[in-house]
């Protein structure tokens, strides 16, 4: 079922924008009906919460259904981007160790595009959703790291110690938002990826 009638979906879709092959009429903002019901429960619970800066909140959907060809494309795309950021030439045999490090880091965040029907990536079955928080006007809130960032800023508790040291600082705000998002999603029956807030 499509998320668009009931949720804020961030558009243009970030993976379609970089050329991911969804195919004609492929809607990346779809989930299984049972997952959609749980997402609605999370949204209902979130609507009772207040952010110290933004006030009332809503879920903002970044990505949901991802066919295998999109999963494969995005893994390759992310490896290329990270190679470029780190100055790694993936075609240079002398940089094989650096390339392996890039692939390992990407693998911490992206499931490989498995064709094994017993082990499909969760997004490819409509069972996973990437999301964040927004205010009621649709403004996406700062969470202390970009969605899909490959690095320590994506780790759920990345800002916990800084938040403890300065309870009024940005890190405390980001950590609180990450905790709130996790709490409402967990209460609705979702399980967070261990490496992503």
N, C-alpha and C positions, 0 to 999 in steps of 0.2 A: 504494500500500500504506500502511496506517496505521502511524504511528510509536508509538502508545501501548503496544503490547506490549513494545517494546524500549528506549524512551527516556523520560526524565522530561519530561513535557509540562506546561507551566505552565497551571494551570486555576484559576478560570474563564478561558477564552480571552479575551485582552484586547480583541479586536475584536468578538467576539460580545457581550461584556459591554456595549459602547457601542451595540449595536443593528445591527451590520453584518449584511446580509441573506444569510446562508449558505443559507437554505432548509431545508426539512424534511430532517433526517438529514445535512446537509452537515458533513463532518468536516474542519476546518481543519488537522488534524494528519496530512495525507497528502502523500506525495511519489511521484514515479515510482520504479519498482523499482530502476533503475540508480542514482538519486540516493540512495535508501535504503541501497544497498550501500556507497556511498562514505561516507555518514554513519556507518555502522557501523565502517568502517575508521578514521575520525577518532576515534570513541569508543574503539576498541581502543587506538589510539596514546595517547590522553589518559589512559587508565587506568594507563599506566606513568609518568605525570608526577606530581609532588608540588607543591602550593602551599605557600609558606612559612608561611601562617597556617592554611589549611583542610585541608591534607593531601591525601588522595586526591580525585580530581575526576571529574565526569561532565558531559556536555552537558545543557543545559536548553533545551528547544525552546519558543520564544516564539510562532512562527508559521511556517506552511509553505504549504499550498495556499490560494490566494486567488482565487475566481472574479472575473470582470470587474466584476460588480455590487458586490462587496465592495471591490475596488480603487477604483472610482469613489466609493463611499460614504466610504472612509477618506481619500481625498484631500480631499473636501469637508469631512469632519469635522476633519481636521488644519488646513485653512485657517481654518475657523471658530474652532477653539481658539486658533490663533496670533493671529488678529485680536483675540480677546478678551484675550489676554495683553498685546498691544501697544496696546490701546485703539483699534483701527481699526474703524470702522463700514463694512462692505462695501457698504452701500446708499447711502452718502453720496458723491455724485460728486466732492465736494471732496477726498476721501481716496483718489482713484484711484491716485495714485503710491504711497501706503502699501500699498494693497491689492495692487498689482503686486509690491511688494517681498515681501510675505507669500507670494504665489503663487510667486515666484521661489525663495524660501527653501525652501518646501515641495517644489518641483520638484527641488531638489538631493538629496532623500532618497526621494521617492515617484515611481515611474514613472507617467506618465499612463495611464489605462485605455484603451489602444488596441484597437480592434476589427479592425485590420489583421492578417489571419492570418499575415503574414510578420514582424510585429513585436509579438507579444503580450508583456505584462509577464511576466517569468520566473516570478513566483509563480503566475500564472494557468495555467501549464502544469505545475505540480508540480515545477519545476526549481530552486526557490530556497527557502532556509530562513533564518529569523532565529532566532538562538540566543545563548546565553550560557553561563557556567560555573556549576556548583553543586557543593557537597560531596556526599559519598555519602549524607547524610541528606536531601538535597533542598533544602538552604538555598542560595538564589541568592547568588552572591558579588558584592561591590561591584566595579564595573569603571570607576568614575570618570565615569559618565554613564548616564542611563537609555536603554534601548532605545527607538528612535523619537524621541529628543530632537532637535528642530530647532535646531541651533546647533553651535558649535565643539567642545563637549564630545563630540560624536559622531565627530569626525574621528579616524581610527585612531591617529595619533601626537600627539593633543592633550596628552598628559602627558609626552611624551618629554623635553623640555628640563627640566621640573621634576624628573623622575626622575633625570636626569643630575646636577642640582645637589644633590639630596638622595637618595642611593641607599637610604636606610632609611625614607623617608617614604611616605605614602599614594600619592602620584603614581607612585612607583617600583613599588609593589605593583600598582596598576591597569595601568600600562604593561606590566609583566611578564605579567599575565593576558591582556591584549589580544594581546600578541605570541604567547603560548602558544596561544591559541585560533586565531589566524591561521595559525600554523605547522602545527597538526594538520589544520586544514581544507584548507590549500593542499596538504599532503602527500597528502591523500585525493582531490584533483582539483577542489576548489572554488576559485572566484575571489571575492574580497571586493569588495563595493560600495566604490568609492573614498572615499565620504564617511561610511561607517559602520564602526565598529570591529567 
